[in-house]
Amino acid sequence: MKNFAISFIPAISLALVIVLMAGCLRDRASQRSFTLPRIDRELNFYVAIHPLHTTNHFYVYQTDFRRGEPRRATVYWKEERTLLSYAELEADATHDIFAWAGHDVKLDRDTVDTPDEIGGSNYLETHREWVDSVERCITKGKEFTFTKANAEHLFQNQQVQQK
């Protein structure tokens, strides 16, 4: 009986490894099945109206689905250390600015150490909440990279106003 238990341990270990790998593969598959149709256009628009950096890295994590379709996402803008709220617009929408509703949450400017310091504000969150959101965007979201030059070129015929 003792030999049976000892030989059974490697089988249990192998089963645990397989389960963990399946979870990782599921996360990778969800990244590949990313389905925000307008996100490329809207991120380029955002770079065009905020031309602060030559190259911009965004990590987009889908957060809200309606009838199986993605509607919202949290976006981490690496260069600005800022979290953005994104709302998917209809395919024929022409007012790109509406995709970026809500308050941007910038590290240090809009973050505090403790929940008590928030004091009822809708514009603050704790450093821990901010870091958790960023980690979720980076590890479970999809990365996008855009250059200022390309973004400005895409929107050169439209009047792009600062937010």
Buried (B, 14 or more C-beta within 10 A) or exposed (E): EEEEEEEEEEEEEEEEEEEEEEEEEEEEEEBEEBEBEBBEBBBBBBBBBBBEBEEBBBBBBBBEEEEEEBBBBBBBBBEBBBBBBBBBBEEEEEEBBEBBEEEBBBBEEBBBEEEEEBEEEEEBBBEEBBEEBBBBBBEBBBEBEBBBEEBBEBBEEEEBEEE
